[in-house]
Amino acid sequence: MPRSVSFAAVFILLAASSAVAQSSDSGSSQPASQTKDSPAPPDAKKPKKVWTNENLSDANGSVSIVGDPKAKPKVVAPKPADAQYVASIRKQLEKLQQQLNDVDKQLVDLKNFNNGEPSTSASGVRLDKRYEREPIEVQIRALQDKKKELQSKMEALLDEARKKCVEPGELR
């Protein structure tokens, strides 16, 4: 019984709200018809005309050009970058590239070891290496993250150099 009472109450509320919505819609249509009959305000501006290639010949007057036609645009040659700055950036890039190459070699060694293949190092036995307790997958992920970090540092250096007008050929 309580469920049917709640359904009846919800139904009555929905019917009442729709009746109120219909009565407010009919009231709002009357003011709209009144605004149609009222005259347009005398201050109405003339609508702007859009000119196209077809009706451009109908335009009176001259076409305005922005700027001074006598003034030529100034071509500013970028000043060359400081040689000391270029050498510094080149040295940093070489250092990062060497680190990137080392990380790549370590990644190849770990992937080969994980696949059961021999190491790419010359003798195969390296006495300066210590035992790692981390799983190979974790080591590979760490090296891949380090590689991404090194690449982003290199890109940041190249962007900074480009902003200071260093030509890419100067960094090679």
Phi, psi and omega per residue, in radians:
M1 nan -0.790 -3.119
P2 -1.088 -0.541 -3.129
R3 -1.187 -0.741 -3.131
S4 -1.182 -0.564 3.108
V5 -1.181 -0.726 -3.136
S6 -1.170 -0.674 3.080
F7 -1.107 -0.696 3.134
A8 -1.149 -0.684 -3.141
A9 -1.159 -0.716 3.120
V10 -1.135 -0.732 3.137
F11 -1.085 -0.736 -3.130
I12 -1.145 -0.721 3.126
L13 -1.117 -0.738 3.125
L14 -1.117 -0.728 3.136
A15 -1.133 -0.698 -3.131
A16 -1.180 -0.711 -3.121
S17 -1.199 -0.622 3.103
S18 -1.210 -0.605 3.101
A19 -1.164 -0.683 3.123
V20 -1.167 -0.692 3.140
A21 -1.138 -0.689 -3.138
Q22 -1.193 -0.669 -3.128
S23 -1.230 -0.573 3.121
S24 -1.288 -0.537 3.090
D25 -1.178 -0.713 -3.117
S26 -1.207 -0.542 3.110
G27 -1.274 -0.549 -3.100
S28 -1.384 -0.303 3.141
S29 -1.325 -0.474 3.141
Q30 -1.175 -0.803 3.119
P31 -1.128 -0.512 3.118
A32 -1.151 -0.683 3.125
S33 -1.219 -0.525 3.114
Q34 -1.214 -0.622 -3.125
T35 -1.262 -0.449 3.104
K36 -1.206 -0.605 -3.100
D37 -1.375 -0.396 -3.084
S38 -1.273 2.509 -3.098
P39 -1.226 2.725 3.136
A40 -1.248 2.568 -3.134
P41 -1.139 2.510 -3.086
P42 -1.218 -0.278 -3.104
D43 -1.483 0.134 -3.093
A44 -1.097 2.247 -3.118
K45 -1.434 2.727 3.117
K46 -1.217 2.321 -3.124
P47 -1.131 2.569 -3.128
K48 -1.287 2.548 -3.105
K49 -1.790 2.356 3.059
V50 -1.753 2.140 -3.112
W51 -1.654 2.368 3.070
T52 -2.064 3.083 3.137
N53 -1.096 -0.555 -3.096
E54 -1.239 -0.690 -3.065
N55 -1.891 0.304 3.141
L56 -1.194 -0.494 3.131
S57 -1.192 -0.372 3.122
D58 -1.364 -0.237 -3.077
A59 -1.240 2.368 3.074
N60 -1.643 2.595 3.074
G61 1.562 -3.071 -3.099
S62 -1.712 2.802 3.114
V63 -1.513 2.275 -3.114
S64 -1.422 2.473 3.104
I65 -2.061 2.284 -3.121
V66 -1.376 2.286 3.089
G67 1.738 3.007 -3.136
D68 -1.616 2.108 -3.096
P69 -1.202 -0.383 -3.139
K70 -1.360 -0.475 -3.099
A71 -1.362 2.205 3.114
K72 -1.610 2.520 3.102
P73 -1.155 2.413 -3.127
K74 -1.457 2.252 3.090
V75 -1.721 2.012 -3.120
V76 -1.763 2.075 3.116
A77 -1.382 2.281 3.134
P78 -1.160 2.392 -3.133
K79 -1.290 2.513 -3.097
P80 -1.151 2.604 -3.112
A81 -1.274 2.696 3.130
D82 -1.129 2.320 -3.097
A83 -1.126 -0.614 3.130
Q84 -1.163 -0.698 3.109
Y85 -1.124 -0.752 3.136
V86 -1.084 -0.745 3.134
A87 -1.123 -0.683 3.126
S88 -1.120 -0.802 3.138
I89 -1.124 -0.737 3.137
R90 -1.066 -0.727 3.135
K91 -1.128 -0.743 3.121
Q92 -1.118 -0.705 3.134
L93 -1.152 -0.688 3.105
E94 -1.110 -0.730 3.116
K95 -1.082 -0.805 3.128
L96 -1.136 -0.658 3.124
Q97 -1.145 -0.675 3.102
Q98 -1.126 -0.729 3.092
Q99 -1.105 -0.686 3.127
L100 -1.127 -0.713 3.097
N101 -1.115 -0.698 3.101
D102 -1.098 -0.742 3.130
V103 -1.124 -0.698 3.113
D104 -1.072 -0.750 3.120
K105 -1.105 -0.734 3.117
Q106 -1.116 -0.696 3.112
L107 -1.092 -0.752 3.132
V108 -1.108 -0.758 3.125
D109 -1.068 -0.790 -3.125
L110 -1.153 -0.704 3.125
K111 -1.161 -0.692 3.081
N112 -1.119 -0.752 3.122
F113 -1.090 -0.705 3.140
N114 -1.139 -0.579 3.125
N115 -1.517 -0.045 3.127
G116 1.450 0.265 3.132
E117 -1.615 2.809 3.138
P118 -1.201 2.764 -3.126
S119 -1.239 2.710 3.113
T120 -1.512 -0.103 3.114
S121 -1.228 2.756 -2.977
A122 -1.085 -0.910 -3.042
S123 -1.597 -0.365 -3.118
G124 1.533 -0.376 3.127
V125 -2.041 2.183 3.132
R126 -2.172 2.001 -3.065
L127 -1.368 -0.363 -3.110
D128 -1.448 -0.032 3.135
K129 -1.559 2.502 3.106
R130 -1.845 2.932 3.134
Y131 -1.358 2.303 3.125
E132 -1.816 2.346 3.127
R133 -1.580 -0.248 -3.133
E134 -1.309 2.544 3.067
P135 -1.113 2.721 -3.092
I136 -1.051 -0.703 -3.130
E137 -1.067 -0.679 3.139
V138 -1.180 -0.719 3.113
Q139 -1.114 -0.711 3.127
I140 -1.118 -0.765 3.119
R141 -1.083 -0.716 3.139
A142 -1.110 -0.717 3.113
L143 -1.188 -0.646 3.100
Q144 -1.145 -0.673 3.087
D145 -1.136 -0.718 3.113
K146 -1.108 -0.669 3.122
K147 -1.115 -0.771 3.108
K148 -1.085 -0.696 3.132
E149 -1.115 -0.767 3.117
L150 -1.114 -0.719 3.117
Q151 -1.117 -0.696 3.134
S152 -1.187 -0.618 3.077
K153 -1.125 -0.710 3.123
M154 -1.131 -0.743 3.124
E155 -1.120 -0.673 3.116
A156 -1.135 -0.706 3.098
L157 -1.119 -0.739 3.126
L158 -1.139 -0.682 3.101
D159 -1.124 -0.757 3.130
E160 -1.087 -0.737 3.131
A161 -1.146 -0.695 3.130
R162 -1.111 -0.669 3.126
K163 -1.168 -0.442 3.124
K164 -1.684 0.388 3.034
C165 1.126 0.620 3.048
V166 -1.609 2.188 3.114
E167 -1.232 2.508 -3.141
P168 -1.038 -0.555 -3.135
G169 -1.186 -0.415 -3.139
E170 -1.281 -0.355 -3.093
L171 -1.600 -0.029 -3.106
R172 -1.611 nan nan
